[in-house]
Amino acid sequence: MKPLRPVSAPARLGYGLAFFALFVAFWSVATFGGYVQRLFLADPLTMVGEGWSLMTRYGFSFDIMMTIWRVVGGFVIAAIVALPLGILMGAYKPIEAFLEPFVSFARYLPASAFIPLLILWAGIGETQKLLVIFLGSVFQLILMIAVAVGSIRRDLVDAAYTLGAGDRSVVRRVLLPNAAPQIAEIFRLVLGWAWTYVIVAELIGSSSGIGHMITDSQALLNTGQIIFGIIVIGLIGLISDFLFKAVNQRLFPWAKL
């Protein structure tokens, strides 16, 4: 191995699968070997059995679809709000000076802290859960997009002005095309954070979703179902991550994503 030397796609797949194999092996040794009580950590076979029961007997697929819908809905709303604000902050320094202090302040506020207020304002329905994801994502997106747009090389902007471009043309034809690959990568990263917020939202006042199932399983001390729910979240996130990467590479083949 050498620093920054790339690996082939088959080798990357092999390394990734090897890590998961080692993880399952350690998990099996800890549980089947009696090092950890099964009350606290179910073994892999028990987890698979509980997962099969959830899918075939308890309609867990509906919970999965509800959680996916909440993540996508809240994240899309956050992206619609954050994209124009982030571009304006990155392109125009007076707007950045006006908005950045509040955005920087708000992005440190945990979305979970707003859940009691959101329940008072919006009840315990879908609106409250979407708002939790929105609040957890929007301020991160705004600031990261602003940084991506504002870090475009100044000489490109100066060259555009020299060639007679106006302010809007500079934003539309210089800043946005150069920042677009990085903005797409920002969306991919923050989508992963949105998954943490939806589970928190579903732990309180929810009658469906993966988080709701995990809460019910905790009351029954069923660690197999809890682990299965966590693994499902990870698998969905992994799939969405690969899809985002594939779309970004198709849209921006010149960028190193």
C-alpha positions as CSV (number, residue, x, y, z in Angstrom):
1,M,0.0,0.0,0.0
2,K,1.1,3.5,-0.8
3,P,-0.5,6.8,0.1
4,L,-3.4,7.9,-2.2
5,R,-2.7,5.0,-4.6
6,P,-6.1,3.9,-6.0
7,V,-7.3,0.3,-5.8
8,S,-9.3,-1.6,-8.5
9,A,-13.0,-2.0,-8.2
10,P,-12.8,-5.8,-7.5
11,A,-10.1,-5.2,-4.8
12,R,-12.3,-2.5,-3.2
13,L,-15.2,-4.9,-3.1
14,G,-13.1,-7.6,-1.6
15,Y,-11.8,-5.4,1.1
16,G,-15.3,-4.3,2.0
17,L,-16.6,-7.8,2.2
18,A,-13.7,-8.9,4.2
19,F,-14.4,-6.3,6.9
20,F,-18.0,-7.4,7.2
21,A,-16.9,-11.1,7.4
22,L,-14.5,-10.3,10.2
23,F,-17.3,-8.3,12.0
24,V,-19.7,-11.2,11.8
25,A,-16.9,-13.6,13.0
26,F,-16.2,-11.5,16.1
27,W,-19.9,-11.1,16.7
28,S,-20.3,-14.9,16.5
29,V,-17.4,-15.6,18.8
30,A,-18.7,-13.2,21.4
31,T,-22.2,-14.6,21.4
32,F,-21.9,-18.3,20.6
33,G,-18.8,-18.5,22.8
34,G,-20.7,-17.2,25.8
35,Y,-18.6,-14.1,26.3
36,V,-21.7,-11.9,26.1
37,Q,-25.1,-12.9,27.4
38,R,-27.7,-13.2,24.7
39,L,-30.0,-11.1,26.8
40,F,-27.8,-8.2,26.0
41,L,-26.6,-9.2,22.5
42,A,-28.4,-11.7,20.3
43,D,-26.3,-14.0,18.2
44,P,-26.4,-13.7,14.3
45,L,-28.7,-16.7,13.8
46,T,-31.2,-15.4,16.4
47,M,-31.1,-12.0,14.7
48,V,-31.8,-13.5,11.3
49,G,-34.7,-15.5,12.7
50,E,-36.2,-12.5,14.4
51,G,-35.8,-10.5,11.2
52,W,-37.6,-13.1,9.2
53,S,-40.4,-13.1,11.8
54,L,-40.6,-9.3,11.5
55,M,-40.8,-9.4,7.7
56,T,-43.3,-12.3,7.4
57,R,-45.5,-12.0,10.5
58,Y,-45.5,-8.4,11.6
59,G,-45.4,-6.4,8.4
60,F,-42.0,-4.8,9.0
61,S,-41.7,-3.9,5.3
62,F,-44.4,-1.2,5.9
63,D,-42.3,0.2,8.7
64,I,-39.3,0.3,6.4
65,M,-41.2,2.1,3.7
66,M,-42.5,4.7,6.1
67,T,-39.1,5.4,7.4
68,I,-37.7,5.8,3.9
69,W,-40.5,8.1,3.0
70,R,-39.9,10.3,6.0
71,V,-36.1,10.5,5.3
72,V,-36.6,11.4,1.6
73,G,-39.4,13.9,2.3
74,G,-37.6,15.8,5.1
75,F,-34.3,15.8,3.2
76,V,-35.9,17.0,-0.1
77,I,-37.6,19.9,1.7
78,A,-34.3,20.8,3.4
79,A,-32.4,20.6,0.1
80,I,-35.0,22.8,-1.6
81,V,-34.5,25.5,1.1
82,A,-30.8,25.1,1.5
83,L,-29.7,25.1,-2.1
84,P,-30.6,28.7,-3.1
85,L,-29.6,30.1,0.3
86,G,-26.2,28.3,0.2
87,I,-25.6,29.6,-3.3
88,L,-26.4,33.1,-2.3
89,M,-24.2,33.0,0.8
90,G,-21.3,31.6,-1.2
91,A,-21.6,34.0,-4.1
92,Y,-22.4,37.2,-2.3
93,K,-20.4,38.2,0.8
94,P,-22.9,40.7,2.2
95,I,-25.5,37.9,2.3
96,E,-23.0,35.6,3.9
97,A,-22.2,38.2,6.5
98,F,-25.9,38.6,7.2
99,L,-26.9,34.9,7.4
100,E,-23.7,33.0,8.5
101,P,-23.9,33.9,12.2
102,F,-27.4,32.5,12.6
103,V,-26.7,29.5,10.4
104,S,-23.6,28.7,12.3
105,F,-25.5,29.0,15.5
106,A,-28.4,26.9,14.4
107,R,-26.4,24.0,13.0
108,Y,-25.1,23.3,16.5
109,L,-28.6,22.9,17.9
110,P,-29.5,19.2,18.2
111,A,-32.7,18.4,16.2
112,S,-33.8,16.0,19.0
113,A,-34.0,19.0,21.4
114,F,-36.8,20.4,19.3
115,I,-39.0,17.3,19.4
116,P,-41.1,18.5,22.5
117,L,-41.7,21.8,20.8
118,L,-42.5,20.2,17.4
119,I,-45.0,17.9,19.1
120,L,-46.7,20.9,20.6
121,W,-46.7,22.8,17.3
122,A,-47.4,20.0,14.8
123,G,-48.7,17.0,16.9
124,I,-47.2,13.5,16.6
125,G,-48.1,13.0,12.9
126,E,-45.9,13.0,9.8
127,T,-45.4,16.7,9.9
128,Q,-43.5,16.6,13.1
129,K,-41.1,13.8,11.9
130,L,-40.5,15.7,8.6
131,L,-39.6,18.8,10.6
132,V,-37.1,17.0,12.7
133,I,-35.3,15.8,9.6
134,F,-35.6,19.2,8.1
135,L,-34.1,21.0,11.1
136,G,-31.3,18.4,11.4
137,S,-30.3,18.8,7.7
138,V,-31.1,22.3,6.4
139,F,-28.5,24.3,8.4
140,Q,-25.7,21.8,7.7
141,L,-26.6,21.9,4.0
142,I,-26.7,25.7,3.8
143,L,-23.3,26.2,5.3
144,M,-21.6,23.4,3.4
145,I,-23.1,24.6,0.1
146,A,-22.0,28.1,0.8
147,V,-18.4,27.0,1.5
148,A,-18.4,24.9,-1.8
149,V,-19.6,27.9,-3.9
150,G,-17.4,30.4,-2.1
151,S,-14.2,28.3,-2.6
152,I,-14.2,28.5,-6.4
153,R,-10.9,29.8,-7.7
154,R,-10.9,33.6,-7.9
155,D,-9.0,33.6,-11.2
156,L,-11.9,31.9,-13.0
157,V,-14.3,34.6,-11.7
158,D,-11.9,37.4,-12.8
159,A,-11.5,35.8,-16.2
160,A,-15.3,35.7,-16.7
161,Y,-15.6,39.4,-15.8
162,T,-12.7,40.2,-18.2
163,L,-14.6,38.5,-21.0
164,G,-17.7,40.6,-20.3
165,A,-19.8,38.4,-18.1
166,G,-22.2,40.0,-15.7
167,D,-22.9,39.1,-12.1
168,R,-25.6,36.6,-12.8
169,S,-23.6,35.0,-15.6
170,V,-20.7,34.5,-13.3
171,V,-22.9,32.7,-10.8
172,R,-24.7,30.7,-13.4
173,R,-21.8,29.8,-15.7
174,V,-18.8,29.8,-13.4
175,L,-19.7,29.3,-9.8
176,L,-22.5,26.7,-10.2
177,P,-20.8,24.4,-12.7
178,N,-17.6,24.3,-10.7
179,A,-19.3,23.8,-7.4
180,A,-22.0,21.3,-8.6
181,P,-19.9,18.1,-8.1
182,Q,-19.1,19.2,-4.5
183,I,-22.7,20.1,-3.8
184,A,-23.8,16.7,-5.0
185,E,-21.3,15.1,-2.7
186,I,-22.6,17.3,0.2
187,F,-26.1,16.0,-0.5
188,R,-24.8,12.4,-0.3
189,L,-23.1,13.0,3.0
190,V,-25.9,14.9,4.7
191,L,-28.4,12.3,3.6
192,G,-26.6,9.9,5.9
193,W,-27.1,12.3,8.8
194,A,-30.8,12.5,8.0
195,W,-31.1,8.8,8.9
196,T,-30.0,9.5,12.4
197,Y,-32.6,12.2,12.8
198,V,-35.5,10.0,11.6
199,I,-34.8,7.3,14.1
200,V,-34.8,9.8,16.9
201,A,-38.1,11.3,15.6
202,E,-39.7,7.8,15.5
203,L,-38.7,6.9,19.0
204,I,-41.2,9.3,20.4
205,G,-44.9,9.4,19.5
206,S,-44.8,7.1,16.5
207,S,-47.0,4.2,15.5
208,S,-44.9,3.0,12.6
209,G,-41.3,3.1,11.3
210,I,-38.0,1.4,12.1
211,G,-37.6,3.5,15.2
212,H,-41.0,2.5,16.5
213,M,-40.1,-1.1,16.1
214,I,-36.9,-0.7,17.9
215,T,-38.7,1.0,20.8
216,D,-41.2,-1.9,21.0
217,S,-38.4,-4.4,20.9
218,Q,-36.6,-2.7,23.7
219,A,-39.6,-3.0,25.9
220,L,-39.6,-6.8,25.2
221,L,-35.8,-7.1,25.7
222,N,-35.7,-8.5,22.1
223,T,-32.1,-7.6,21.1
224,G,-32.4,-9.7,17.9
225,Q,-35.1,-7.4,16.5
226,I,-33.3,-4.3,17.6
227,I,-30.1,-5.4,15.9
228,F,-32.1,-6.4,12.8
229,G,-33.6,-2.9,12.6
230,I,-30.2,-1.3,13.0
231,I,-28.8,-3.5,10.2
232,V,-31.7,-2.7,7.9
233,I,-31.0,1.0,8.4
234,G,-27.3,0.5,7.6
235,L,-28.2,-1.5,4.4
236,I,-30.6,1.1,3.2
237,G,-28.0,3.8,3.8
238,L,-25.3,1.8,2.1
239,I,-27.5,1.3,-1.0
240,S,-28.5,5.0,-1.1
241,D,-24.9,5.9,-0.8
242,F,-23.9,3.8,-3.7
243,L,-26.8,5.1,-5.8
244,F,-25.8,8.7,-5.0
245,K,-22.2,8.0,-6.0
246,A,-23.3,6.4,-9.3
247,V,-25.6,9.3,-10.2
248,N,-22.9,11.8,-9.3
249,Q,-20.3,10.1,-11.4
250,R,-22.7,10.0,-14.3
251,L,-23.6,13.7,-13.9
252,F,-20.1,14.9,-13.2
253,P,-17.6,12.5,-14.8
254,W,-14.8,15.0,-14.7
255,A,-14.9,15.3,-10.9
256,K,-13.2,12.9,-8.5
257,L,-16.0,11.9,-6.2
